[in-house]
């Protein structure tokens, strides 16, 4: 469960943004065109730099084929997917490179599907991770209220056509970020501009212009935003969203326990709050509590011993004695789905495109899927000598990605609505849904296939 850092922990970029569209930038295009030359026929430059940029003359624009906003997992994955493309990429990130190399723990454990695991492996990030940082999700259970009845998703026999012994994988978000940065840091066609924010993004038919808070300007054939579900550049480019503020806060922390978690993820839809157990090692789990934001202090501010007693009581001591390990982290719970994933010379990936409620554990996986899809289309266009930001390419990306994301987003919100509504009729429907889910084998197969592929 989580959420693709392009996640909610990213600091919201400045809202002091200029309008976008065809503006006075058009007049500047002509002056730049002569220097750019045959801009649309190949790489805008041979980029062999890979260092933090501190321009001495910020009034002179840099030129790139692609500008990526945000060095979270989606942004870094996208850059790595284009490593052998010959396209020059500038990656803009508000954190410095030391933070990218050693991101601090943020409490979030990412549930990876088998498809996402293969994607990370192809990018080099999976094998970079030590074995001790990879956790295996063998099975999953769903519980409603105080009922002992569970909806059970057992260990599958196959995934992606191969024998398997795990339903999915759990990896700490900061470890994924670290592994992906390690794959990108020496990438020849990638230039980092770190420790600065995007101030404005504009575009016209010829190119896009990104102005940074430090005064630098970068012009590119395409801007790709991976700057969180609260993306300021998305708003600036005129893309509206379906946004659902659930009025709830997610609190995450690790606990050690004396009894085995059996490598089983458990989602407990209690009345008043939701508690999830994400198995790490046999006797170490990540605890995820979703609670009304007005009551979040009841989890965040209590003593470690009071929290210990609270969790033990809610779990009916199923994991034995428990002890808090490390810090507690909290995040506002907001779901976002952009009404389109592109504008003129501009595309959305990761949480900037779709930010999911974590209950179905799809957010990060959809983010990886988005970058893979867009990168494939760009690679094909570049091989054919076509414009990598042509409108038909961006529309195709929008159609293909939306076909996967919108049904999941809407279905997830329906599930959340049902299991957080506590009227007597809703409670009856909740219990029926749990039992029906066990009986309706096609339903269980569909849910399991979302993880196994």
C-alpha positions in Angstrom: 0.0 0.0 0.0 1.2 3.4 -0.6 1.8 5.5 -2.8 4.1 5.5 -6.8 7.1 9.6 -4.1 5.9 11.5 -6.6 3.7 10.7 -3.5 2.0 12.9 -1.0 5.2 13.4 1.0 6.6 15.6 -1.7 6.4 19.3 -0.8 3.8 21.1 -2.9 5.6 23.4 -5.4 4.9 27.1 -5.2 1.5 28.2 -6.4 2.9 31.5 -7.5 2.7 30.4 -11.1 2.2 32.2 -14.4 -0.4 31.4 -16.9 0.4 29.0 -19.7 -0.4 28.5 -23.4 0.7 30.3 -26.6 2.0 33.6 -25.2 5.0 35.9 -25.7 7.1 32.7 -25.8 6.1 32.5 -29.4 8.2 35.5 -30.2 11.2 34.0 -28.5 10.9 30.7 -30.4 12.0 32.4 -33.7 15.1 33.8 -32.0 16.0 30.4 -30.6 15.2 28.4 -33.7 18.4 29.4 -35.6 20.6 28.3 -32.7 18.7 25.1 -32.2 18.9 24.0 -35.9 17.1 20.9 -36.9 15.6 20.6 -33.5 12.8 18.1 -34.3 14.9 15.6 -36.2 17.1 14.3 -33.4 18.7 14.9 -30.1 18.7 18.6 -29.1 22.2 18.1 -27.8 24.8 15.5 -26.9 24.3 15.5 -23.2 27.3 14.0 -21.4 26.8 16.0 -18.3 25.4 14.5 -15.2 25.9 17.0 -12.4 24.0 19.6 -10.5 23.7 22.7 -12.7 24.4 26.2 -11.4 24.1 28.5 -14.4 26.1 31.7 -14.4 23.9 33.2 -17.0 20.3 32.3 -16.1 18.9 34.4 -18.9 20.4 32.0 -21.5 18.1 29.0 -21.9 19.3 25.4 -21.8 18.0 23.1 -24.5 16.9 19.5 -24.0 14.7 17.0 -25.7 12.7 16.3 -22.6 12.4 18.0 -19.2 11.2 15.8 -16.4 9.8 17.4 -13.3 10.2 15.3 -10.1 12.8 12.7 -9.2 10.5 10.3 -7.4 10.2 6.7 -8.6 8.1 7.5 -11.6 10.4 10.3 -12.8 13.6 8.4 -12.2 12.1 5.3 -13.9 11.1 7.3 -16.9 14.6 8.7 -17.3 16.2 5.3 -17.0 13.7 3.9 -19.6 15.1 6.4 -22.1 18.8 5.8 -21.2 19.7 4.4 -24.6 17.4 6.6 -26.6 19.9 9.3 -27.6 17.5 11.9 -26.3 18.8 14.5 -23.9 16.9 14.8 -20.7 16.9 17.4 -17.9 15.6 16.3 -14.6 14.4 19.0 -12.2 14.1 18.1 -8.5 13.5 20.2 -5.4 15.8 18.1 -3.2 19.6 18.1 -3.5 21.5 15.1 -4.9 22.7 14.0 -1.5 19.0 13.5 -0.5 18.3 11.7 -3.8 21.3 9.3 -3.1 20.3 8.7 0.5 16.6 9.5 0.9 15.4 9.3 4.5 12.8 6.6 5.6 9.3 7.9 5.2 7.4 4.9 6.7 5.8 3.7 3.6 6.0 0.2 2.3 5.2 -0.2 -1.4 3.2 -3.3 -2.5 4.6 -4.3 -5.8 2.9 -6.5 -8.4 4.9 -9.1 -10.3 4.8 -6.8 -13.4 6.2 -3.9 -11.3 8.9 -6.2 -9.9 9.9 -7.1 -13.5 9.9 -3.5 -14.5 12.3 -2.6 -11.6 14.5 -5.6 -12.6 14.7 -4.4 -16.2 15.7 -1.0 -14.9 18.5 -2.5 -12.7 16.8 -1.3 -9.5 15.6 -4.7 -8.3 19.0 -6.4 -8.4 20.6 -3.3 -6.7 18.4 -3.8 -3.6 19.9 -6.1 -1.0 17.9 -9.3 -0.3 17.3 -8.1 3.2 15.3 -5.1 1.9 12.9 -7.3 -0.1 9.8 -8.6 1.7 7.4 -11.2 0.3 3.7 -10.9 0.5 2.5 -14.5 0.4 -1.3 -14.0 0.9 -3.9 -11.4 2.0 -7.0 -11.2 4.1 -9.8 -8.7 4.6 -11.8 -8.4 7.8 -14.9 -6.3 8.4 -15.7 -4.8 11.8 -15.6 -7.3 14.7 -16.6 -10.3 12.5 -14.2 -13.2 12.5 -15.1 -14.0 8.9 -12.3 -13.1 6.4 -12.0 -12.7 2.7 -8.9 -14.7 1.8 -6.5 -14.3 -1.1 -4.2 -17.3 -1.0 -0.7 -17.8 -2.4 -1.0 -18.2 -6.2 0.5 -21.0 -8.1 1.6 -18.9 -11.1 2.4 -15.3 -11.9 3.1 -14.0 -15.4 2.9 -17.6 -16.6 5.7 -18.8 -14.3 5.5 -20.8 -11.0 5.5 -18.6 -7.9 5.2 -18.7 -4.2 4.2 -15.1 -3.5 1.2 -12.9 -4.2 3.4 -9.8 -4.4 6.3 -7.9 -2.8 6.8 -5.2 -0.3 9.7 -2.7 -0.6 10.3 0.4 1.5 9.7 3.5 -0.5 13.0 5.2 0.3 14.9 2.0 -0.8 13.1 2.1 -4.1 14.1 5.8 -4.5 17.7 5.1 -3.6 17.9 2.1 -6.0 16.5 4.0 -8.9 18.7 7.1 -8.4 21.7 4.8 -8.3 20.7 3.6 -11.8 20.4 7.1 -13.1 23.1 9.1 -11.5 25.8 8.4 -14.1 23.4 8.2 -17.1 25.1 10.0 -20.0 22.0 11.6 -21.5 20.7 12.9 -18.2 21.4 16.3 -16.6 20.2 17.0 -13.1 19.0 20.4 -11.9 18.5 19.9 -8.2 17.7 21.9 -5.1 15.4 24.1 -7.1 11.7 24.2 -7.9 9.8 24.8 -11.1 8.4 28.3 -11.2 6.5 28.1 -14.5 5.8 25.9 -17.5 4.6 27.2 -20.8 4.2 25.6 -24.2 3.4 26.3 -27.8 3.3 24.3 -31.0 7.1 24.4 -31.3 8.5 23.8 -27.8 7.9 24.0 -24.1 9.7 26.3 -21.7 10.3 25.5 -18.0 11.5 28.4 -15.8 13.0 27.4 -12.5 12.9 29.3 -9.2 16.6 29.9 -9.4 16.2 31.8 -12.7 17.3 29.0 -15.0 15.3 28.3 -18.1 15.1 25.1 -20.0 13.5 24.6 -23.4 12.4 21.2 -24.6 10.3 19.3 -27.1 8.4 17.7 -24.2 7.8 18.3 -20.5 6.9 15.2 -18.4 5.5 16.0 -15.0 6.0 13.5 -12.1 5.6 16.1 -9.4 3.1 14.5 -7.0 -0.7 14.3 -7.0 -0.7 18.0 -6.0 1.1 18.9 -9.2 1.3 22.6 -9.7 2.5 22.3 -13.3 -0.6 20.2 -14.1 -2.8 23.0 -12.9 -0.8 25.6 -14.8 -1.1 23.6 -18.0 -4.9 23.8 -17.6 -5.5 20.1 -16.8 -8.4 19.6 -14.4 -8.8 16.6 -12.0 -11.2 14.5 -10.1 -10.0 15.1 -6.6 -11.4 13.3 -3.6 -10.3 14.6 -0.2 -11.3 11.7 2.1 -10.9 13.9 5.3 -8.7 11.2 6.7 -5.1 10.8 7.7 -2.8 7.7 7.2 -0.5 7.0 10.1 2.3 4.4 9.4 4.9 2.9 11.7 6.7 -0.4 12.3 6.1 -2.8 15.1 8.0 -5.9 16.3 5.8 -8.7 17.6 6.3 -12.1 19.3 4.0 -14.2 17.0 4.4 -14.7 13.2 2.5 -12.6 10.7 2.7 -15.6 8.3 3.7 -13.3 5.5 0.1 -12.3 5.3 -1.2 -8.8 4.6 -4.4 -8.1 6.6 -6.8 -5.2 6.0 -9.1 -4.7 9.0 -12.1 -2.4 8.3 -13.0 -1.5 11.9 -15.7 0.9 12.7 -14.2 4.4 13.0 -10.8 3.5 11.5 -9.0 1.1 9.3 -5.9 -0.9 10.3 -3.7 -2.8 7.9 -0.8 -5.1 8.7 1.9 -5.3 6.0 4.3 -8.3 6.7 8.0 -7.5 6.5 10.1 -10.2 8.3 8.2 -12.9 10.2 8.0 -10.9 13.4 8.2 -7.4 12.0 5.2 -5.6 10.4 4.3 -2.2 9.1 1.1 -1.0 10.7 -1.1 1.4 8.7 -3.9 3.2 10.5 -6.4 5.3 8.5 -8.4 7.6 10.8 -10.5 10.7 10.6 -8.1 13.6 10.5 -9.6 15.3 13.5 -8.7 12.2 15.5 -5.3 11.5 14.1 -3.7 12.9 17.3 -5.0 9.8 19.1 -2.4 7.8 17.2 0.3 10.4 16.6 0.6 11.9 20.1 0.1 9.0 22.4 3.1 7.4 24.1 4.7 4.3 22.5 3.3 2.1 25.3 -0.2 3.5 24.8 0.1 2.9 21.1 1.4 -0.6 21.7 -1.7 -1.4 23.9 -4.1 0.1 21.4 -2.8 -2.0 18.5 -2.6 -5.2 20.5 -6.2 -4.6 21.6 -7.4 -3.9 18.0 -5.7 -7.1 16.7 -7.0 -9.1 19.7 -3.4 -10.0 20.4 -3.1 -12.1 17.2 0.5 -11.0 16.8 1.3 -11.4 20.5 3.1 -8.7 22.4 4.1 -5.8 20.2 6.6 -2.9 20.4 7.0 0.3 18.3 10.1 0.4 16.1 11.2 3.8 14.8 9.1 6.8 14.2 5.5 7.4 13.2 4.7 9.1 9.9 1.5 10.6 8.7 0.0 11.7 5.3 -3.3 13.3 4.3 -5.5 11.0 2.3 -6.4 12.5 -1.1 -7.3 10.7 -4.3 -6.6 12.4 -7.6 -7.3 11.4 -11.2 -6.5 13.9 -14.0 -9.2 14.3 -16.5 -6.6 14.0 -19.2 -2.9 13.0 -19.0 -1.5 15.5 -21.5 -1.5 19.0 -22.9 0.5 20.7 -25.6 4.1 19.3 -25.4 3.3 18.1 -21.8 2.4 14.8 -20.2 1.6 13.5 -16.8 3.0 10.3 -15.2 3.0 8.8 -11.7 0.9 10.4 -9.0 0.6 13.6 -11.1 -1.6 11.6 -13.4 -3.3 9.3 -10.8 -3.0 9.3 -7.1 -4.9 6.4 -5.6 -6.3 5.6 -2.1 -3.9 3.0 -0.8 -6.5 0.5 0.1 -6.1 -1.5 -3.2 -2.3 -1.0 -3.3 -2.3 0.1 -7.0 -0.9 3.7 -6.9 2.8 2.9 -7.2 2.2 0.2 -9.8 0.1 2.5 -12.0 2.9 5.1 -11.7 5.5 2.6 -13.1 3.0 1.5 -15.7 2.5 5.1 -16.9 6.2 5.8 -17.3 6.7 2.5 -19.2 3.9 3.2 -21.6 4.9 6.8 -22.3 8.6 5.8 -22.7 7.7 3.0 -25.2 5.7 5.5 -27.4 8.5 8.0 -27.3 11.1 5.5 -28.2 9.0 4.3 -31.2 8.5 7.8 -32.4 12.1 8.7 -32.1 13.2 5.6 -34.0 10.8 6.6 -36.8 12.1 10.2 -36.9 8.8 11.6 -35.6 8.1 14.4 -33.2 8.3 12.8 -29.7 5.6 15.2 -28.5 3.2 15.0 -31.4 -0.5 15.3 -30.4 -1.4 11.8 -31.7 1.3 10.2 -29.5 0.1 12.0 -26.4 -3.5 11.1 -27.2 -2.6 7.5 -27.6 -0.8 7.5 -24.2 -3.8 9.1 -22.7 -6.2 6.5 -24.1 -4.1 3.5 -23.1 -3.3 4.6 -19.6 -6.8 5.9 -18.8 -8.2 2.5 -19.9 -6.4 0.9 -16.9 -6.5 3.7 -14.4 -10.1 5.1 -14.5 -12.0 1.9 -13.7 -9.5 1.1 -10.8 -9.8 4.7 -9.5 -13.6 4.7 -9.5 -13.9 1.1 -8.1 -11.4 1.9 -5.3 -13.4 5.0 -4.3 -16.6 2.9 -4.2 -14.9 0.4 -1.9 -13.6 3.1 0.3 -17.1 4.7 0.5 -18.7 1.4 1.4 -16.2 0.4 4.0 -16.0 3.8 5.7 -19.8 4.3 5.9 -21.1 3.0 9.2 -24.9 3.2 8.9 -26.8 0.0 9.7 -27.6 -0.7 5.9 -23.9 -0.1 5.0 -22.7 -2.5 7.6 -25.0 -5.2 6.2 -23.8 -4.6 2.7 -20.1 -4.7 3.9 -20.6 -8.1 5.5 -22.4 -9.5 2.4 -19.6 -8.1 0.2 -16.9 -9.9 2.2 -18.8 -13.2 2.0 -19.7 -12.8 -1.6 -16.0 -12.1 -2.4 -15.0 -15.5 -1.1 -17.8 -17.3 -3.0 -17.4 -15.5 -6.3 -14.2 -17.1 -7.6 -14.1 -14.9 -10.7 -13.9 -11.9 -8.4 -11.0 -13.4 -6.5 -9.2 -14.3 -9.6 -9.5 -10.8 -11.0 -8.2 -9.2 -7.8 -5.3 -11.7 -7.6 -4.5 -11.2 -11.3 -4.0 -7.5 -10.6 -1.0 -8.5 -8.4 0.3 -11.5 -10.3 -0.3 -10.4 -13.9 
